[in-house]
């Protein structure tokens, strides 16, 4: 990771491509003299340290598992093997330290191809479809409030409006429309998807026009106190009961009783209870 800047400079001719030893050119010429892949390390241990392919594979496994103990144990073998190639101990040690530095963050070439393709695709989506890209990421992270906050900050920095939860407009997941993002109701802690499906089902018939209307029409078997508290505190009802969060919160127990009594047809209309 520390060599990314050096790699870019060498790639574009801003810096000279150099090798600690000519034998390194065999394995590093394609990456401008910088170690990038595990396969290159395997080749270096063979060309410089005289490792067999089996020994080189042991080194590869040690790197993959961040096994510093095994890596250090292989160092003396590498230095001794390098001496047979007329490479002094100081230079051999320097080359080995390069390998150790690479081992902090290195993987095989096939993985790098997959990573680079995915990075290209996501960069393209973020550049040309930023709202959709961020909405998809928010949906993927809807159970991690800290990551959601960071993604919302990213959207704000890109000038993308993120609308707060809205009981009449929000979907279960995060949506993007006209370069704006609508907060997904599933992103509200304490509100389950099964509950939201019932809410959407009732809303599809007709949008809610009041908190009482919501309690009246949504199945009381799926709505409980925790759900209503979460929705009220998140501002999901602000679109129909603006400025009444505190009073709505205080009336939740009454709302639950109303919902149950309505389902039992004991009460006709108690809109006034929520004013």
Secondary structure as a PSIPRED ss2 file (coil, helix, strand):
# PSIPRED VFORMAT (PSIPRED V4.0)

   1 X C   1.000  0.000  0.000
   2 X C   1.000  0.000  0.000
   3 X C   1.000  0.000  0.000
   4 X H   0.000  1.000  0.000
   5 X H   0.000  1.000  0.000
   6 X H   0.000  1.000  0.000
   7 X H   0.000  1.000  0.000
   8 X H   0.000  1.000  0.000
   9 X H   0.000  1.000  0.000
  10 X H   0.000  1.000  0.000
  11 X H   0.000  1.000  0.000
  12 X C   1.000  0.000  0.000
  13 X C   1.000  0.000  0.000
  14 X C   1.000  0.000  0.000
  15 X C   1.000  0.000  0.000
  16 X C   1.000  0.000  0.000
  17 X C   1.000  0.000  0.000
  18 X C   1.000  0.000  0.000
  19 X C   1.000  0.000  0.000
  20 X C   1.000  0.000  0.000
  21 X C   1.000  0.000  0.000
  22 X H   0.000  1.000  0.000
  23 X H   0.000  1.000  0.000
  24 X H   0.000  1.000  0.000
  25 X H   0.000  1.000  0.000
  26 X H   0.000  1.000  0.000
  27 X H   0.000  1.000  0.000
  28 X H   0.000  1.000  0.000
  29 X H   0.000  1.000  0.000
  30 X H   0.000  1.000  0.000
  31 X H   0.000  1.000  0.000
  32 X C   1.000  0.000  0.000
  33 X C   1.000  0.000  0.000
  34 X C   1.000  0.000  0.000
  35 X C   1.000  0.000  0.000
  36 X C   1.000  0.000  0.000
  37 X E   0.000  0.000  1.000
  38 X H   0.000  1.000  0.000
  39 X H   0.000  1.000  0.000
  40 X H   0.000  1.000  0.000
  41 X H   0.000  1.000  0.000
  42 X H   0.000  1.000  0.000
  43 X H   0.000  1.000  0.000
  44 X H   0.000  1.000  0.000
  45 X H   0.000  1.000  0.000
  46 X H   0.000  1.000  0.000
  47 X H   0.000  1.000  0.000
  48 X C   1.000  0.000  0.000
  49 X C   1.000  0.000  0.000
  50 X C   1.000  0.000  0.000
  51 X C   1.000  0.000  0.000
  52 X C   1.000  0.000  0.000
  53 X H   0.000  1.000  0.000
  54 X H   0.000  1.000  0.000
  55 X H   0.000  1.000  0.000
  56 X H   0.000  1.000  0.000
  57 X H   0.000  1.000  0.000
  58 X H   0.000  1.000  0.000
  59 X H   0.000  1.000  0.000
  60 X H   0.000  1.000  0.000
  61 X H   0.000  1.000  0.000
  62 X H   0.000  1.000  0.000
  63 X H   0.000  1.000  0.000
  64 X H   0.000  1.000  0.000
  65 X C   1.000  0.000  0.000
  66 X C   1.000  0.000  0.000
  67 X C   1.000  0.000  0.000
  68 X H   0.000  1.000  0.000
  69 X H   0.000  1.000  0.000
  70 X H   0.000  1.000  0.000
  71 X H   0.000  1.000  0.000
  72 X H   0.000  1.000  0.000
  73 X H   0.000  1.000  0.000
  74 X H   0.000  1.000  0.000
  75 X H   0.000  1.000  0.000
  76 X H   0.000  1.000  0.000
  77 X H   0.000  1.000  0.000
  78 X H   0.000  1.000  0.000
  79 X H   0.000  1.000  0.000
  80 X H   0.000  1.000  0.000
  81 X H   0.000  1.000  0.000
  82 X H   0.000  1.000  0.000
  83 X H   0.000  1.000  0.000
  84 X H   0.000  1.000  0.000
  85 X C   1.000  0.000  0.000
  86 X C   1.000  0.000  0.000
  87 X C   1.000  0.000  0.000
  88 X C   1.000  0.000  0.000
  89 X H   0.000  1.000  0.000
  90 X H   0.000  1.000  0.000
  91 X H   0.000  1.000  0.000
  92 X H   0.000  1.000  0.000
  93 X H   0.000  1.000  0.000
  94 X H   0.000  1.000  0.000
  95 X H   0.000  1.000  0.000
  96 X H   0.000  1.000  0.000
  97 X H   0.000  1.000  0.000
  98 X H   0.000  1.000  0.000
  99 X H   0.000  1.000  0.000
 100 X H   0.000  1.000  0.000
 101 X H   0.000  1.000  0.000
 102 X H   0.000  1.000  0.000
 103 X H   0.000  1.000  0.000
 104 X C   1.000  0.000  0.000
 105 X C   1.000  0.000  0.000
 106 X C   1.000  0.000  0.000
 107 X E   0.000  0.000  1.000
 108 X C   1.000  0.000  0.000
 109 X H   0.000  1.000  0.000
 110 X H   0.000  1.000  0.000
 111 X H   0.000  1.000  0.000
 112 X H   0.000  1.000  0.000
 113 X H   0.000  1.000  0.000
 114 X H   0.000  1.000  0.000
 115 X H   0.000  1.000  0.000
 116 X H   0.000  1.000  0.000
 117 X H   0.000  1.000  0.000
 118 X H   0.000  1.000  0.000
 119 X H   0.000  1.000  0.000
 120 X H   0.000  1.000  0.000
 121 X H   0.000  1.000  0.000
 122 X H   0.000  1.000  0.000
 123 X H   0.000  1.000  0.000
 124 X H   0.000  1.000  0.000
 125 X H   0.000  1.000  0.000
 126 X H   0.000  1.000  0.000
 127 X H   0.000  1.000  0.000
 128 X H   0.000  1.000  0.000
 129 X C   1.000  0.000  0.000
 130 X H   0.000  1.000  0.000
 131 X H   0.000  1.000  0.000
 132 X H   0.000  1.000  0.000
 133 X H   0.000  1.000  0.000
 134 X H   0.000  1.000  0.000
 135 X H   0.000  1.000  0.000
 136 X H   0.000  1.000  0.000
 137 X H   0.000  1.000  0.000
 138 X H   0.000  1.000  0.000
 139 X H   0.000  1.000  0.000
 140 X H   0.000  1.000  0.000
 141 X C   1.000  0.000  0.000
 142 X C   1.000  0.000  0.000
 143 X C   1.000  0.000  0.000
 144 X C   1.000  0.000  0.000
 145 X H   0.000  1.000  0.000
 146 X H   0.000  1.000  0.000
 147 X H   0.000  1.000  0.000
 148 X H   0.000  1.000  0.000
 149 X H   0.000  1.000  0.000
 150 X H   0.000  1.000  0.000
 151 X H   0.000  1.000  0.000
 152 X H   0.000  1.000  0.000
 153 X H   0.000  1.000  0.000
 154 X H   0.000  1.000  0.000
 155 X H   0.000  1.000  0.000
 156 X H   0.000  1.000  0.000
 157 X H   0.000  1.000  0.000
 158 X C   1.000  0.000  0.000
 159 X C   1.000  0.000  0.000
 160 X C   1.000  0.000  0.000
 161 X C   1.000  0.000  0.000
 162 X E   0.000  0.000  1.000
 163 X E   0.000  0.000  1.000
 164 X C   1.000  0.000  0.000
 165 X C   1.000  0.000  0.000
 166 X C   1.000  0.000  0.000
 167 X C   1.000  0.000  0.000
 168 X C   1.000  0.000  0.000
 169 X C   1.000  0.000  0.000
 170 X C   1.000  0.000  0.000
 171 X C   1.000  0.000  0.000
 172 X C   1.000  0.000  0.000
 173 X C   1.000  0.000  0.000
 174 X C   1.000  0.000  0.000
 175 X E   0.000  0.000  1.000
 176 X E   0.000  0.000  1.000
 177 X E   0.000  0.000  1.000
 178 X C   1.000  0.000  0.000
 179 X C   1.000  0.000  0.000
 180 X E   0.000  0.000  1.000
 181 X E   0.000  0.000  1.000
 182 X E   0.000  0.000  1.000
 183 X C   1.000  0.000  0.000
 184 X C   1.000  0.000  0.000
 185 X H   0.000  1.000  0.000
 186 X H   0.000  1.000  0.000
 187 X H   0.000  1.000  0.000
 188 X C   1.000  0.000  0.000
 189 X C   1.000  0.000  0.000
 190 X C   1.000  0.000  0.000
 191 X C   1.000  0.000  0.000
 192 X C   1.000  0.000  0.000
 193 X H   0.000  1.000  0.000
 194 X H   0.000  1.000  0.000
 195 X H   0.000  1.000  0.000
 196 X H   0.000  1.000  0.000
 197 X H   0.000  1.000  0.000
 198 X H   0.000  1.000  0.000
 199 X H   0.000  1.000  0.000
 200 X H   0.000  1.000  0.000
 201 X H   0.000  1.000  0.000
 202 X H   0.000  1.000  0.000
 203 X H   0.000  1.000  0.000
 204 X H   0.000  1.000  0.000
 205 X H   0.000  1.000  0.000
 206 X C   1.000  0.000  0.000
 207 X C   1.000  0.000  0.000
 208 X C   1.000  0.000  0.000
 209 X C   1.000  0.000  0.000
 210 X C   1.000  0.000  0.000
 211 X H   0.000  1.000  0.000
 212 X H   0.000  1.000  0.000
 213 X H   0.000  1.000  0.000
 214 X H   0.000  1.000  0.000
 215 X H   0.000  1.000  0.000
 216 X H   0.000  1.000  0.000
 217 X H   0.000  1.000  0.000
 218 X C   1.000  0.000  0.000
 219 X C   1.000  0.000  0.000
 220 X C   1.000  0.000  0.000
 221 X C   1.000  0.000  0.000
 222 X C   1.000  0.000  0.000
 223 X C   1.000  0.000  0.000
 224 X C   1.000  0.000  0.000
 225 X H   0.000  1.000  0.000
 226 X H   0.000  1.000  0.000
 227 X H   0.000  1.000  0.000
 228 X H   0.000  1.000  0.000
 229 X H   0.000  1.000  0.000
 230 X H   0.000  1.000  0.000
 231 X H   0.000  1.000  0.000
 232 X H   0.000  1.000  0.000
 233 X H   0.000  1.000  0.000
 234 X C   1.000  0.000  0.000
 235 X C   1.000  0.000  0.000
 236 X C   1.000  0.000  0.000
 237 X C   1.000  0.000  0.000
 238 X C   1.000  0.000  0.000
 239 X C   1.000  0.000  0.000
 240 X C   1.000  0.000  0.000
 241 X C   1.000  0.000  0.000
 242 X C   1.000  0.000  0.000
 243 X C   1.000  0.000  0.000
 244 X C   1.000  0.000  0.000
 245 X H   0.000  1.000  0.000
 246 X H   0.000  1.000  0.000
 247 X H   0.000  1.000  0.000
 248 X H   0.000  1.000  0.000
 249 X H   0.000  1.000  0.000
 250 X H   0.000  1.000  0.000
 251 X C   1.000  0.000  0.000
 252 X H   0.000  1.000  0.000
 253 X H   0.000  1.000  0.000
 254 X H   0.000  1.000  0.000
 255 X H   0.000  1.000  0.000
 256 X H   0.000  1.000  0.000
 257 X H   0.000  1.000  0.000
 258 X H   0.000  1.000  0.000
 259 X H   0.000  1.000  0.000
 260 X H   0.000  1.000  0.000
 261 X H   0.000  1.000  0.000
 262 X H   0.000  1.000  0.000
 263 X H   0.000  1.000  0.000
 264 X C   1.000  0.000  0.000
 265 X C   1.000  0.000  0.000
 266 X C   1.000  0.000  0.000
 267 X C   1.000  0.000  0.000
 268 X C   1.000  0.000  0.000
 269 X C   1.000  0.000  0.000
 270 X C   1.000  0.000  0.000
 271 X H   0.000  1.000  0.000
 272 X H   0.000  1.000  0.000
 273 X H   0.000  1.000  0.000
 274 X H   0.000  1.000  0.000
 275 X C   1.000  0.000  0.000
